[in-house]
Amino acid sequence: MLGSFALTWLMTAHYYRFHVSPQLLLFVGTGFMGAFTTFSTFSYETITLFSESVVRGLLNAALMLTACLAAALLGFLLARGV
């Protein structure tokens, strides 16, 4: 949750208030926050889609959750030799 908050704050603050260099934004946003948690990127993208369209935001969240759970289940089953 902290990563989701931090990445969304960073991107929003950059867009509306602090125009930092693209290199710094990429390093901190993608590099540091991506290493901190990939869920922060998913959260930011979903919120951005919600701002465009509630349907697109919900669709993104549902599809990503379903795909990630399916991949986790597949990994679990493969690891157990099922």
Secondary structure in CASP SS format (residue, H / E / C, confidence):
PFRMAT SS
TARGET T0000
AUTHOR 0000-0000-0000
METHOD secondary structure of the structure
MODEL  1
M C 1.00
L H 1.00
G H 1.00
S H 1.00
F H 1.00
A H 1.00
L H 1.00
T H 1.00
W H 1.00
L H 1.00
M H 1.00
T H 1.00
A H 1.00
H H 1.00
Y H 1.00
Y H 1.00
R C 1.00
F C 1.00
H C 1.00
V C 1.00
S C 1.00
P H 1.00
Q H 1.00
L H 1.00
L H 1.00
L H 1.00
F H 1.00
V H 1.00
G H 1.00
T H 1.00
G H 1.00
F H 1.00
M H 1.00
G H 1.00
A H 1.00
F H 1.00
T C 1.00
T C 1.00
F H 1.00
S H 1.00
T H 1.00
F H 1.00
S H 1.00
Y H 1.00
E H 1.00
T H 1.00
I H 1.00
T H 1.00
L H 1.00
F H 1.00
S H 1.00
E H 1.00
S C 1.00
V H 1.00
V H 1.00
R H 1.00
G H 1.00
L H 1.00
L H 1.00
N H 1.00
A H 1.00
A H 1.00
L H 1.00
M H 1.00
L H 1.00
T H 1.00
A H 1.00
C H 1.00
L H 1.00
A H 1.00
A H 1.00
A H 1.00
L H 1.00
L H 1.00
G H 1.00
F H 1.00
L H 1.00
L H 1.00
A H 1.00
R H 1.00
G C 1.00
V C 1.00
END
